[in-house]
C-alpha cells in the first residue's frame, strides 16, 4: 500500500511515523540527560536527510532501513540501552525468558542495535558509493563494509570521549559497557558482521538478477594501468588536464 505512494509522500510518511514514535518516547525517558546525548546524532542525521532529500533522494529501501534503525535507537535512548526491558516483553508475549534461554548475563539490546547498524545501514551507504563515486563490482560491496567498520570504530571513540567529558553516571550510561572490558570490540565486531551479512545478501540478489554481474566484478578488480602512479605522475597530473 505505502510503497505505491510517490517517493516524496513515502518519505513524508516515514517522517510522520518516526515523529509518532519519537514524541511519546521523548516525554518521560528513564534518564533525560542520557536521552539528550543519544538524540544529538539523531537530530543531525534527520536534518541531513531532510536537507538532501531533493538534491540527493535515496531509494525507498534505503530510507526504510534508516527508519527502522532510528526506531531501534529511539527505544534504546528512551530506556537507556542497558535498561531496555526486552526480556520482560518476551516473557509477556511468549511466556519465557530470552536471557535465560540464551544464557545472557547482561542486557544485550545495545549489541542488537550495533549489529543492526551494520545490517541496516550498509545498504544506504552502498547506494551513496554507487551514485556518488560510481563504484562497481567488488568495490560496491567492500567499501560499504569498510565504511561501516570505520564509522563503528569512530562512534566508539565518540562514546569514550563523551564518557570522559561528562563522567559520572551520565558518562557510564552513555558508554553502556555494563562492566564488559571488551564491550567496544564486541560492538564493532557485531556492526561489521551485520554489514557483511547485508552485503552478502545484496550480492546474492544482484547475482541472480544481473546478467553481467561476474563481468562487472572481474572488471572492477582488473589493473587499469601497469604504470605506477609515482610522485612525478601525481605532480604533473593536473597540468595534463589543461
Protein Blocks (a to p, Z undefined) as FASTA:
>chain_A
ZZmpcfklmmmmmmmmmmmmmmmmmmmgfblmlmmmmmmmmmmmmmmmmmmmmmmccdfk
lmmmmmmmmmmmmmmmmnopklcckklmmmmmnopafklmnopabdfklmmmmmmmmmmm
mmmmmmmmmmmnopghjllmmmmmmmmmmmmmmmmmmmmmmmmmngpmllmmmnonnopa
klmmmmmmmmmmmmmmmmmmmmmmmmmmmmklmmmmmmmmpcfbfbdcdfklmmmmmmmm
ZZ
